[in-house]
Amino acid sequence: MTKHTLLVCKSCHRSSEERPENPPFDGATLIDRLNTLCVEQFPSDEIKIQPVGCLWACSKGCVVSVSSHNKATYIFLNLTPEDSPAALLEFMQLYIKSRKGVLAWEQLPELLQSAIFAQIPPVKS
């Protein structure tokens, strides 16, 4: 079975000015909430939530990238740990069902419509 991966920056925070001196950062909180919801909504192992040290968008709130083999990759910015986990998992349901991972902007959960930064076509080998 193909894994669909959420790469989540664990060091992200809403703004660099508000960044706490000690964790938890918003990114780590987002990862925890995604893991909890994912277990409830996706009993199989279709989704992998992979924490990463940094996605190089530090001034853009929480950053998440979604990818899978032979599917488009998405990058979302300015996410919050409170609201975005449910929207991301709603997106994942659509993404998993899509053969090429290509979704129209209108199909995105409303919260993610303003957070989408890029849709990157799959790499052809």
C-alpha positions as CSV (number, residue, x, y, z in Angstrom):
1,M,0.0,0.0,0.0
2,T,1.3,3.5,-0.9
3,K,2.0,5.7,2.0
4,H,0.8,9.3,1.9
5,T,3.1,11.5,3.9
6,L,2.5,14.7,5.8
7,L,5.9,16.4,6.4
8,V,5.3,18.7,9.4
9,C,7.8,21.3,10.6
10,K,8.2,20.6,14.3
11,S,10.0,24.0,15.0
12,C,7.4,26.2,13.3
13,H,5.6,28.9,15.3
14,R,3.0,31.5,14.4
15,S,5.5,34.3,14.3
16,S,9.2,34.5,15.0
17,E,8.6,37.4,17.4
18,E,6.3,35.2,19.6
19,R,8.6,32.2,19.4
20,P,8.9,30.7,22.9
21,E,12.3,30.1,24.4
22,N,11.4,26.5,25.3
23,P,9.2,24.1,23.4
24,P,6.6,23.2,22.7
25,F,6.5,25.1,19.5
26,D,3.2,25.3,17.4
27,G,4.7,22.8,15.0
28,A,5.2,20.2,17.7
29,T,1.6,20.8,19.0
30,L,0.3,20.4,15.4
31,I,2.1,17.1,15.1
32,D,0.6,15.8,18.3
33,R,-2.9,16.8,17.3
34,L,-2.5,15.3,13.8
35,N,-1.3,12.0,15.3
36,T,-4.3,11.8,17.7
37,L,-6.8,12.6,14.9
38,C,-5.1,10.3,12.4
39,V,-5.5,7.3,14.7
40,E,-9.2,8.0,15.1
41,Q,-9.9,8.7,11.4
42,F,-7.4,6.5,9.5
43,P,-7.2,3.1,11.2
44,S,-4.9,1.7,8.5
45,D,-1.4,2.9,7.9
46,E,-2.1,4.9,4.8
47,I,-0.8,8.1,6.3
48,K,2.6,8.8,7.7
49,I,3.1,11.9,9.8
50,Q,6.7,12.7,9.6
51,P,8.2,15.5,11.8
52,V,11.0,17.4,10.2
53,G,13.4,19.9,11.8
54,C,12.7,22.8,9.5
55,L,10.9,23.5,6.2
56,W,12.5,26.9,5.8
57,A,9.4,29.1,6.0
58,C,10.0,30.3,9.6
59,S,8.0,33.5,9.1
60,K,5.0,31.7,7.8
61,G,3.4,30.0,10.8
62,C,3.2,26.2,10.7
63,V,4.2,24.6,7.4
64,V,3.1,21.2,6.1
65,S,4.0,19.4,2.9
66,V,1.8,16.6,1.6
67,S,3.3,14.0,-0.8
68,S,3.0,10.5,-2.2
69,H,4.7,8.5,-4.9
70,N,3.5,9.6,-8.4
71,K,1.2,12.3,-6.9
72,A,1.3,16.0,-6.8
73,T,3.0,17.5,-3.7
74,Y,1.3,20.3,-1.8
75,I,2.7,22.9,0.6
76,F,0.5,24.7,3.1
77,L,1.6,27.8,5.1
78,N,0.3,29.8,8.1
79,L,-1.4,26.8,9.7
80,T,-2.4,26.8,13.4
81,P,-2.3,23.8,15.6
82,E,-5.9,24.5,16.8
83,D,-7.8,24.5,13.5
84,S,-5.7,22.9,10.8
85,P,-5.4,19.2,11.9
86,A,-9.1,18.4,11.0
87,A,-8.8,20.4,7.7
88,L,-5.5,18.6,6.8
89,L,-7.0,15.2,7.4
90,E,-10.1,16.1,5.4
91,F,-7.7,17.1,2.6
92,M,-5.9,13.8,3.0
93,Q,-9.1,11.8,2.4
94,L,-9.5,13.6,-0.9
95,Y,-5.8,13.3,-1.8
96,I,-5.8,9.5,-1.1
97,K,-8.8,9.0,-3.3
98,S,-7.3,11.0,-6.2
99,R,-5.3,8.9,-8.6
100,K,-2.8,11.7,-9.4
101,G,-3.2,13.7,-6.2
102,V,-4.5,16.7,-8.2
103,L,-7.3,18.6,-6.5
104,A,-9.0,21.8,-7.7
105,W,-8.7,24.7,-5.3
106,E,-12.4,24.6,-4.7
107,Q,-12.1,21.0,-3.4
108,L,-9.7,22.1,-0.6
109,P,-11.2,22.5,2.8
110,E,-12.0,26.2,3.3
111,L,-9.3,26.7,5.9
112,L,-6.6,25.3,3.5
113,Q,-7.8,27.5,0.5
114,S,-6.0,30.5,2.0
115,A,-3.1,28.4,3.3
116,I,-2.1,26.7,0.0
117,F,1.4,27.9,-1.2
118,A,2.1,25.4,-4.0
119,Q,1.0,22.4,-5.9
120,I,4.0,20.7,-7.4
121,P,3.6,18.1,-10.1
122,P,4.9,14.6,-9.6
123,V,8.4,13.9,-10.8
124,K,8.4,11.7,-13.9
125,S,11.2,9.1,-13.9
